[in-house]
């Protein structure tokens, strides 16, 4: 348990650092653009940083594609997720969860944070403390999302998830 507390403390510190940097890029309430992000400012956190494209389709349909996924995310997902869409990475239920979260960031233009046990197609279950921050070329319309993730407590076997009977 102590190990997990330590990881969570480090995770929240990283989350605070990414949020503070993102906030520093906002001017007059406008959202920062991808072009403003300087990876050198997040150097120690880059392994679990991601950029997610907001892909707008016909009829206003929105989808999401991993433009970039830090090298540390390979350990979480068990494969390279750069270039993949939600349905290529997650189970149907987890893809729906992430779609809801990302849709909220796009619609509101506000950051989102949460903790989720995700189940990937290649690795199984993992607890993830996550944050998603909107980016916009024009300062208003979200066209990309900056992500920062921290795995907490390591991988979880499928038999260890969900509610157990007493």
N, C-alpha and C positions, 0 to 999 in steps of 0.2 A: 504494500500500500504506500509506503514512503516513497518508493521509486516513482509511482504514478503521480503523487503530489508534486515531486520535483519536476517531472516532465510537464505537468500542467502549469506550474509556475514559469518555467522557461517558455512554454507555449504562449501564455498570456503576455509575457514580456515581448515576444516577437510580434504578437498581434498589436500591442500598443505601439511598437516601433513603426510598423507598416502603416497603421492608422494615422499616427502623427505625421509621417512623411506625406501621405496622401493629402491630409488636411492642409499641410503647409503649401501644397500646390494649388489650392483653391484660391481664386481671386474674385472678389465681389459676388460670392455665392455660386460662381460657375464651377462646373465639374472639371477636373484636370483631364488633359488629353494623354493618350498613350505616348506621344512624342515628348511630353514633359517628364516622363519617368526615366530616371537615371539609375540603371542597375547597380552602379557603384555605390549608391546610397543604401542599397539593401543587400550588399555583398554577402554578409554572413547568413542571410535568410533566403537567398536565391534557390537553394535546393528544394524548397517546398513552395516557391512562388509560381503562380500560373497566370496566363493571360487567356481569356475566353472571348472569342469572337461572338458578337450578336449577329446572327445571320437572318436577315429579313427576307421572307419569301412572299409568294403570291397571296393575296387576300389578307395581308397583315400577319400571316403566320410567322412566328419567331422560333428559331432553333439556335443551338449553341454548339460551337466547335472549339476544342482546345487548340489555340494558336501556339501556345508554349506551355510546357510542363517541366518544372525543375527536376533535376536528376534524382533528388530524394523522393519524388513521387513514384518513381519506378518501384521502389521497395513497398510502397503502399498498394499499388495496383498490379504489380507483378509483370508489367509490360509497359512499353512506351505508349503514352496516351496522346502525345502531340499529334494534331491533325484529326483526331477522332471526335465524333459527336457523342452526346450523352448516351444514346442507345447502343453505341459500340463499346462503351466502357462499363456501364452499370446494368444491374438487373432491371427489369421493368419497373418494379416498385421504387428502387432507388433513383432511377432516371426520372420518374414522376416527381419525386421529392426535390431533386435538384432543379428540374424545370420550374417548379413552383417557386423555389427560392430565387432563382435567376430572373424569372418573370417579375418578381416583386422588386428586385434591384433595378431592373430596366424601367418598370412603370413608375417607381417612386424617385429614382435618381438618388437613393440613399443607401448607405452601407448596410450589410446584413451580416450577422454572426450567429453561429450555432455549434452544437455538438451532435454528431450523427454517427451511428454505427452503420457503416456502408458495407455492402456486399458486392464485390467485384466478380466478374466472370472468371478471372484467372487466379485470384488469391484467396477469396473467401471474405470473412468479416474483419473489420478494423474500426476502432473508435477514432473519430477525426474531429478535432476542434478546428473550425473553419471560419474564414472571413471573406466576404466578397465586396469589392469597392467599385462603384461605377466610374467609367471613363467616357469622355465624349469629345470628339474633335471640335464640335461647335460649342462646347461648354454646357449644353442642355440635353441633347438627345443621345442617350447611352448607346454606344456602338461597340464597346469592349468592356470587359470586367477584369479587374485585377484581383487575383485570389491569393490567399495565404492559408496554408493548411499545416496542422501539427498532429501527427498520429499520437494518440495517448494510450499508453499501456500495452502497445504491441498488438499483433493480430489476435483475433478471437476465433476460435473454432466454431463452426456452425452450431454445434451442440451447446455452446455457451451463450447463445443469444436468445432473446425473447424472454417470456415469463415461464418460470418453472413451477410445477405443482409442488406443494409442501410434502 
